[in-house]
Amino acid sequence: MTKFTLSRREFLIGATAATAAVWLTAEELAAQESAGTAPAGPPVNCAVIGCGIRGKELLTALARFPNAAVTGICDTYEPFLTRGKESAPNAATLLDYMQILGKKEIEAVFVATPSGLHKDIVLAALQAGKHVYCEAPMAIDVDDCKAMAKASLGEKQIFQIGQQLRANPMRKHVSRFVKSGSLGDMIEARAQWHKRQSWKRAAATPEREAELNWKVSSKTSAGLIGEVGLHQIDLMSWYMAAVPTCATGVGSVMAWKDGRDVADTVQCVIEYPNGARMLYDATLGNSFDGDYELLQGTYGAILMRRQHAWMVREADSPMLDWEVYARKEKIGDESGIVLLADSTKLIAEGKEPGKDAVVDTTKDELYYSVEEFLTNVRAGSKPSCGPQEGYRAAVTAIKVNEAVVNGSKIIFQKEWFDLA
């Protein structure tokens, strides 16, 4: 028990936002936790290309930032442009994205079209010298992903992929614990996404219906793995600091038997070089238990649900220096240590994270991802998911989806991830 000689304040400054094994100064912690703070400068002139469901969500998010000015929106479907004007009343509305790219005053574009249409738009935007935020996945074809990633390497403008979990402060905070060895040797990871929704919408004509329902056609979609699972799979690959070695998967249409050829329910097992496995499960047929990510090691486990995270320690694991001071909550039958991402900011305000922390549920992963992009544009800083990270995430998802579609095992090849 002689290890517990820290005062409560020393613990809060030195360990709450740090890891169990890596001690950081208060200044270093503040630098890490204020990484998303927008630098001084004029608002970033932005345009959104693609004003469907995701484009509308981006416009809603952008409206929250004083350092963003949406001056252009683009879609080939005029009713979407009309709807987009509700969030961006001062934006010019255009049907051709090349007109958007031709406007010199527009510095950055958000690409939110169907995934299979990303490549040509992104390449043209990079060629026009625009900063680019591309919704994930980069594309549904490996060659398209490679073309986009290679085109951006060496360019001065920011190319950020919307792997939004990487921008989430809580998940960044968890990465420090994982990298410090607080969980011991990694055994397995689990993640799931359960949400009852059909992904299908009605339209006035068969042609328009096909355009709207691109997610449920194997010709235009990478399925549940490519459109949803890639975020959670990428998160685990980031924590594992590796790309997978192989994957097996199965999928079928269980809930929405409406002619689609994209599975609405999938399961897969993804293996990593150290022998650890990730078990992934997603369905559009049932909402029970929502979504979460779980990491399990020999010393303990970390459970993440949206903006919350808890560490549950094994009874025989080495006691952490700061564990006695940590805030704890009941997680099922276990006692979980609450992992707080904003502890240093609370300390600066004279508060104690264990008592005064309140999770801001008004800010979701998309908010933090957009915030990071705007900051990167002004500061010239490296995105948490740039072309190389986005490429690896997309290739992983595309190949795992192949395993699901074929009900087979895919052996990953190192050259798949090579941008040379």
N, C-alpha and C positions, 0 to 999 in steps of 0.2 A: 504493500500500500504506500510505500515511500514515493512512488511516482507521482502521486496526486499532491503536488506542492504548489500548483498554480493558483493564483487568486481567480475569482470569477471573472474580473475584467481582463486579466491576462489571457484567460481561456478564450473570452469572446474576441479579443483582438487577434490572438495568435492561432486559434484553431477552428472556430466555428465555421468560417468560410474557407478554411484550408483543408488539407487532407490529414489523415491520421499519421502519416509518416513524413510529409513534406511541410515544414514550417515556413510560412511566408510572413513578411513584414506587413504592417497595416497599410503602408503605402503601396506595396505590390498587390495586396488584396483590393484596395480601392481602384487601382488601375484595371484589374481584371473585371471588377463588377461594374465599372463605369464605361466599359468598352462600347456600349450601345448609345452613349450620350452623343447627340448630334453636335458637330463642331459648328463654330460661328460661320456665317456666310449666307448668301441669298438662297431662297428656296430653290430646290431642284425642279426645273421644268420637265414634266413627265408626260408620257402618253401611254395609254393602255390599248393594246391591240388584241381584240377578242373580248366582247362584252357579254358573254354568256354568264352562266352561274359563277364561275371562278373569276371572270373579269369584273363582275359586279361586286364580288367580295373584295377584290383588290381596290376598286374604286372607293368602297366604303372604308377600307383601312386607310387609304391615302388621305381621305378627307379628315382624318384625325391628326395629321401631322402638319404643323405650321411651316415646316421646312420642305414641303412638297407642294407644287402647283401643277395640277393636271390641266394642260393646255390643249390636249388632243385625245380623242377616242376614236377607235376604228373597229368596224365590223361589217361583214357583207350583208347582214340582216338588219334592216332599218329599225324594226321595233326594238331590237337590243340597244341601238344607239339612243333611241328615245328614252329608254329606261336608264341608260348610263348617264344621261344628262341630269338625272335627279341627284346624283352624287357629285357630278362635275359640271355645274351649270355654265361655267365660263369656257368650257372646252369646245374646240372645233370638232365637228363630227364628219368623219370621212369613211368612205366605203373601201378605199384602196390603201393598203398599208404603205405603199411606196410614196404616197402623198405625205403621210406622217413622217417618213424618214427623210423626205425632202425639206422639211421645215427646220431651218438652222437653229431656231430658238429652242427646239426640243432637245434636251441633253440626254434623257434616259427613256427607255421604253420597257414596258412590262408586257411580255408575250404570254397570253392566256388563251390561245386558240386550242383546238383539239391537238393532242400530243403528236399525231402524225404529220401535222402541218408546221411544226416548230422550225425545222431545219432551214427552209428557204427564207423565212422571216428573220431568224437570228443571223444567218450569214449576211443578209442584206443590211441589217441593222449594224452589225460590226463593221461592214464595209463603209457604211455611212458615218462611222465614227461615234456611234451612240453607245452609251452605257446600257447594258442589257440585263434585265431580270427575266429569266425563263422559268416558267412553271415546270415542276417535275412531273413526269420524267422528261429528260431532255428530248427523247424521241422513243419510238417503239422499234427502231431498227438500229443495230450496232453501228453500221457504217454511217448512218446519219448522225449518231451521237459523236462518233470519232471526227467527222468533218467539222462539226460545230466546235468541239473542244480544241482541235488543232488550229482552227481559224482564229481562236481567241488567244492562244499562247503567244506571249511576247507583245501583245497589244497593250496600249496604255489604258484603255477604257476597262471598266469593271464588267465582268461577265459572271453573274451570280445565278446559281440554280436554286430553285425553290425547295430544297430539302430542308424544310422549315424547322424540323426538330433540332437541327444543329445550331440554330440561332436562339433557341429557348434557353434563358439563363439558368433555369433549374437543371436542365439536362447537361449544360456545360459544367455546372457545379458538380453533378454526379460523376462526370468524367474524371474529375480530380481525385475522387475517392477510388474509383476503379484503377486509375493509373498508379496510385500510391500503394496498391496492394492491400487495401483495407478489407477486401473480400477474400483474400488468400488466392489460391489457385482457382481459375474460372472452371466451372463444371458445365453449366448450361445456361442458356437464356431462353425465355419464353415471351411471346407477345401475341396479342390478339386484337381484332377489330370486328365488333359485332354491331350491326346497325340495319334494322329492317327498312329497306328502301329499294325500289325497283330499278333505279337508274334509267328508267324509260319514261319518255314523255310523248304525248300526242301532238300531232301537227296537222295543218290543213291539207297537206299533200304528202304522198309517199316520199317524194324527194326531200322535202323539208324534214320529215320524220327521220329519214336515214341520216341526215346531217346532225340532227339533235341527239340521236341515239348512237353516236359513234363508239361510246364506251362498251356497248353490248355486242359489238361485231369484232370478230377476231381479225378482220382485215384492217381495222383502224384502232385497235386497242390492245394493250398488254394485260388486260384483265384486272382482277382484284390485286394481284401481286404488283403489276406495273403502275396502277393508279393510286393504290392505298398502301399496300404492303411494303413498297420500296422505302417509305419513310422510316418505318420501324426496323426493317432489315438493315438499312443503311446506318441507323443509330447503333445497332448491335455490332456491325462491322467496324464502326468508328471506335466503340469501346474495346473491341477485341484487337484493334490496330492491325487488321488483316482483312484480306478478301477471302471468300469461301474456297474450299477445295472441291466440294461436291454438294449436290442437292437432290433430294427426291421429293416428289409431290403428287398429289391427286386433286381432282376438282370435278364438280358436276353441277348441273342445273337442278336445284332441289326445291326452290321456292317460286321462281318466276318462269313458268313453262309457257313462254310467249313467243317462241321462235328464235330466241337469242342463241348464239353459239359460244358465248363467253360464260364460264362457270360463275354461279352466284355463291358458291361455297367451296373453299379451298383449304387444304392443309399441306404443310411441307416441313421437311427436316433439312436444315442447312448445317454443314460441317465446316469447321475451321482448322487451320494448321496445327493448333495446340491440342486438338482432340475434342474441344468443346463443341457443343451443338446448340443450334437455335431451333426451337419448335414454334411454328407459326400457324395461326388459324384465323380465317376471316370468313364472314358470311353476310349476305344481304337479306337473309331470311329470318333473323331473330336478333333482338337487341340486348338480350340478357348479358349482364356483366360488362357491357361496353367495350372499352379499349384500355390496354395497359401494356407496360413492358416490365419484365422481371429478370434480374441478373442473380445468379446463384453461384457462390464460391464456397470454398472449404471453411472460411471464417464467418460467412454471413450472406445475406441477400439484400438487394435493393429493389423496392417496388416503386414504379412511377405511374401515376395516373394524372394526366394533363399537367396542371401546375403544382402538383404535390409529389413528394418523394419521401420514402422512409427506409431506413436501414435496420434490418433485424439481425442481431448478432447470434452466432452459435454459442451455446453455454460453455464450451471448452475452448473458445477462441481467445487469443491474447487480449487482455484488457487494453483499450486505447487510452492514451493519457487524458483525453478530454471527455471520455464517455460518461463519467460521473456527473458532469455538469449539463449534459445535453437534455434538450426538451424531448419528452417521449409521449407517444400516443398509442392507444390500443389498436392493433391491426389484426383482426380476427382473434385468435387465441394468443397472439404474440404481442410483445411490447416493442414498438418501432421507434428508433431515433429519427426525429424529424430533420430532414436536410433542407436548410434554408439558404436560398441563393443571395439574398440581399442583406446579410448580417452586417457587413461593414458599413453600409449606408445607415442602418439602424443605430449602430454604435456611434457614428458621427452625429446623430441626432440626440444622443444621450439616452437611447433606449436599449433594452436587452432583447436580443432575438428570441430567447426562450419564452419571454413573456409578451412582447409587443409585436411580434411578426404577424402581419396580415397578408395573405396571398392575394394579389391583385387579379381577380378573375375576369376583369374587363379586358385584359390583354392576353390574347391567345398566341399560338405559334405563328400564325400569319402576321400578326402585328409585329412581333419581334423580328421576323424575317424581313419585312418591309423596312422597319426601322434600321436594321443593319445595312441594307442596301443603300438607303439614303445617306447614311453616315459614311459608308465606303466611297460613294460618289464624291462627296465633298472632301473627305480626308485622304482619298487615294489608298485606303487600307485594303488588305486582302480579305475577301469574304470567307466565312466559315465553310461555305460550299462553293468553290470556284469550279473551273472547267474540269480539272483532274478529279476532284472529289465527286462532282456531278456525273462525270463519265463512268467512274467505277460503280457508283450507285445504280445508274441506268443499266449498265451491262449486267450487273448482278441480278437485277430485277427481271430483265429480259430473259436471261438464262434460267432463272428459277421458274418463271412462267412457262418456259418450254417444258420443264420437268412436269409441271402441273398439267399442261395441255396433253402431254404424251403419257402421263402416268408412269414416268420412267426416272432413271437416275442420270443426272448430268455431271460429268467430271469437268471441273473448271480448268481451263488452260491459261497459263501465265500470259501468253501473247494476246489474249482477249483484252487485257487491261493495259497494253502497251500503246502509247500514243505516237511512237516513233514512226 
